[in-house]
Amino acid sequence: MALVGFKAPALPLPSPQYDVRQQNELNRSLRLYFNRLDSLSPNEAQSYRAGEFIGGTFTGTGITGTSITGFGRGLEFPYGSFYDTTDQIAGSTTVAYAITLNTTSIASAVRVTNNSRISVDISGIYNLQFSVQLVNDTNASQDIDIWFRKNGTNIPNSNSRFGLSARKSPGDFYHTVAALNFFIDLNAGEYVELMWRTTNVDTYIEHYAAPSSPTRPAIPSVIVTMSWVSALPAQFTVPFAGALVIAGHAPTIKKSIIPGSGAVAFLGHAPTVTIA
């Protein structure tokens, strides 16, 4: 293993004639140097280079630039698992309703706010998955639409329509599960909601208590999981009229939207710019 930033001591220059004191000083310098290599080098070095590095719970076998490839044990990404234990019934067929979640199963940096908003503490691209227990208590087929809202605004092309057959009998409703997943980009503090609309108020979202014979788990009306997929792509948006200077070591702009008529200057070592 090569240590980067670890320096050898300055050795005394030899005199024309043998000098016991100088020889002792040389031996002392070498002894201190090798003592540091034996015991203190991991703490003294600024960085390390090796074919394989093993430490803690992470094992890596490939290093390229600033990236380490390996098993990734010990890494933690934002996640959340939530469900609801109530019936959710619409009061109108012409109103959009937010799907609510009243229970958190497990979560880290993802949480439910205002009963329906799935909020994130860390920016990124997230995978939202849901299953919704739908019920039709009418004698005709009905539809339920489920779509996504981000920060209170409908996300274009995110709606799905689920068709429900008529009930089997007055005491035996038609049941089905709506399940989907959706990728969404969120900044820290932003949120996403599930919305729904029905063609009949007797077609709704229902939960069931734990059944018996045999004993089975309860059926939540809604189950939602949210998992972090990736960091957000770098974005750079600056409206300006004057001069813009971007400086630094290897600045990278993957997406640049710069309206205006000002001049743009990039300063620094090996800048990379992709304008889209």
Rosetta blueprint (number, residue, H / E / L):
1 M L
2 A E
3 L E
4 V E
5 G L
6 F L
7 K L
8 A L
9 P L
10 A L
11 L L
12 P L
13 L L
14 P L
15 S L
16 P L
17 Q L
18 Y L
19 D L
20 V H
21 R H
22 Q H
23 Q H
24 N H
25 E H
26 L H
27 N H
28 R H
29 S H
30 L H
31 R H
32 L H
33 Y H
34 F H
35 N H
36 R H
37 L H
38 D H
39 S H
40 L H
41 S H
42 P H
43 N H
44 E H
45 A L
46 Q L
47 S E
48 Y E
49 R E
50 A L
51 G L
52 E L
53 F E
54 I E
55 G E
56 G L
57 T L
58 F E
59 T E
60 G E
61 T E
62 G E
63 I E
64 T E
65 G L
66 T L
67 S E
68 I E
69 T E
70 G E
71 F L
72 G L
73 R L
74 G L
75 L L
76 E L
77 F L
78 P L
79 Y E
80 G E
81 S E
82 F E
83 Y E
84 D E
85 T L
86 T L
87 D L
88 Q E
89 I L
90 A L
91 G L
92 S L
93 T L
94 T L
95 V L
96 A L
97 Y E
98 A E
99 I L
100 T L
101 L L
102 N L
103 T E
104 T E
105 S E
106 I E
107 A E
108 S E
109 A E
110 V E
111 R E
112 V E
113 T E
114 N L
115 N L
116 S L
117 R E
118 I E
119 S E
120 V E
121 D L
122 I L
123 S L
124 G E
125 I E
126 Y E
127 N E
128 L E
129 Q E
130 F E
131 S E
132 V E
133 Q E
134 L E
135 V E
136 N E
137 D L
138 T L
139 N L
140 A L
141 S L
142 Q E
143 D E
144 I E
145 D E
146 I E
147 W E
148 F E
149 R E
150 K E
151 N L
152 G L
153 T E
154 N E
155 I L
156 P L
157 N L
158 S L
159 N L
160 S E
161 R E
162 F E
163 G E
164 L E
165 S L
166 A L
167 R L
168 K L
169 S E
170 P L
171 G L
172 D E
173 F L
174 Y E
175 H E
176 T E
177 V E
178 A E
179 A E
180 L E
181 N E
182 F E
183 F E
184 I E
185 D E
186 L E
187 N L
188 A L
189 G L
190 E L
191 Y E
192 V E
193 E E
194 L E
195 M E
196 W E
197 R E
198 T E
199 T L
200 N L
201 V L
202 D L
203 T E
204 Y E
205 I E
206 E L
207 H L
208 Y E
209 A L
210 A L
211 P L
212 S L
213 S L
214 P L
215 T L
216 R L
217 P L
218 A L
219 I E
220 P L
221 S L
222 V E
223 I E
224 V E
225 T E
226 M E
227 S E
228 W E
229 V E
230 S E
231 A L
232 L L
233 P L
234 A L
235 Q L
236 F E
237 T E
238 V L
239 P L
240 F L
241 A L
242 G L
243 A L
244 L E
245 V E
246 I E
247 A L
248 G L
249 H E
250 A L
251 P L
252 T E
253 I E
254 K L
255 K L
256 S E
257 I E
258 I L
259 P L
260 G L
261 S L
262 G L
263 A L
264 V E
265 A E
266 F E
267 L L
268 G L
269 H E
270 A L
271 P L
272 T E
273 V E
274 T L
275 I L
276 A L
